[in-house]
């Protein structure tokens, strides 16, 4: 759902095509305690950094793990929101807090469940 989507930039009103590109554990690349989810946004690379503590907190709260595919959905939901609220175009990296990550997880899961026919 959020691995290949179109958002409308708030300021230009033009459609922006976003496609998931890769997941990278940022410890190796940026010495950060995060997972970078990279997207191509109209052909330009944009990363959304999801902090590792969010994985721990989610597991503690639910007993479930954040999978790779769920991480992509979280980051894609955040990116679409950022673009549509005017925070996004032109930035190369977004770093979320654990609370933001979990809020976008909840929103992405709700959006996916709304897509599933009853």
C-alpha positions, -999 to 999 in steps of 0.1 A, spaced: 0 0 0 27 25 10 55 9 -10 44 25 -43 21 55 -40 13 90 -52 10 119 -29 1 155 -38 26 181 -27 8 206 -5 25 237 -20 26 228 -57 -5 206 -58 14 184 -83 14 146 -79 46 131 -65 54 94 -72 70 75 -43 85 40 -47 101 19 -19 138 13 -27 156 -4 2 159 -10 40 192 -3 55 203 -8 91 217 26 98 242 14 124 264 3 95 259 34 73 254 64 96 263 49 130 227 56 141 204 35 161 178 33 134 166 16 102 166 37 71 138 31 47 147 46 13 123 57 -13 126 72 -48 105 104 -47 101 116 -82 134 99 -89 153 114 -60 164 93 -30 147 101 3 153 82 35 130 79 65 149 68 97 129 47 121 146 44 155 154 10 169 138 18 203 104 18 185 108 -19 177 115 -26 214 85 -6 226 61 -22 201 72 -56 211 67 -47 248 32 -33 241 19 -59 218 41 -90 219 45 -86 181 75 -76 160 78 -49 134 85 -68 102 104 -54 73 72 -50 53 55 -32 83 86 -9 85 81 0 48 44 8 55 53 30 85 79 49 66 56 52 35 27 65 56 50 91 72 64 102 39 30 105 23 18 126 53 49 148 52 44 155 15 7 163 18 12 186 48 41 205 31 70 191 52 84 169 25 95 180 -9 133 188 -11 144 169 20 167 139 17 162 125 52 135 124 78 142 111 114 112 100 134 110 96 172 98 63 187 64 79 194 61 92 158 70 58 145 44 40 166 17 66 157 24 61 120 24 23 126 -11 25 140 -22 48 111 -7 25 84 -22 -6 100 -56 11 101 -53 22 65 -44 -13 54 -73 -28 73 -96 -3 56 -84 -16 22 -93 -53 31 -128 -63 20 -149 -77 48 
